[in-house]
Amino acid sequence: MFDAVVSGATDPEIEGVEVIRRAALSVTAADMLAADGYILGTPANLGYMSGALKHAFDTCYYQILDSTKGRPFGCYLHGNQGTEGAEKAIESITTGLGWVKSAETVVVSEKPTKDDREACWELGGTIAAQLMV
């Protein structure tokens, strides 16, 4: 799923957009402040976002709160059982940050299919295209 998102975001038709990848446990507030948009990806463990993504928000939230309002974001989730809790938590946090959901969330259950990977590609391409200079 990640590879499909990156492939969509780096499509040759998208110009002037630099795609930076950061693991949730290594992302910093400076990384988030430097970005013009975001694509969040997480497994839905026990119906909630990963601890790593939660940690990223916990450590960066107040440092980026007033400076990232209005930035576009998209999200993809993978879970074998309910993803509703993860979706709700991400929605709550990004609403608090004032980010703008700019593509439908891609939710995948079980093993990703060709259609799921295509949806992830579209997600990456959609968010990146909105950032073209």
C-alpha positions, 0 to 999 in steps of 0.5 A, a space after each residue: 500500500 505504501 509503495 502504491 501511495 508513493 508511486 502515485 505521489 511521484 508520478 512523472 506528470 506531477 511536477 514541482 512536488 518533492 515527496 519526503 517519506 518519514 516513519 511515524 516514529 522518526 518524524 519530527 515537528 520540523 518535518 511536519 512544519 516543512 511539509 505542504 501536505 501529508 499522507 498518513 498511513 497506519 495499520 488499525 491495530 485493535 481498532 485504533 491507529 498504530 502506536 507509532 502514528 499516535 506517538 507522532 501526533 503526541 510529540 508534534 501536535 502543539 508544536 505544529 498546531 498554529 502553523 499547519 492549518 489548511 494543509 491538505 492530507 489524505 489517509 490510508 488504513 489497513 486492518 483485519 477487524 474494525 478500522 472505525 476507531 482509527 478513522 475517528 481518531 485521525 479525523 479528530 486529530 486532523 480536525 483539531 490541527 485544521 488540516 483539510 481532508 483532500 481525498 477519501 480515506 482508503 480502508 483495506 481489510 485483509 490482503 490488499 487487492 489490485 483495486 486497493 493498490 490502485 486506490 492507494 496510487 490515486 490517493 498519493 497522486 491526488 494529494 501530490 497533484 494538489 501541491 503542484 506549483 
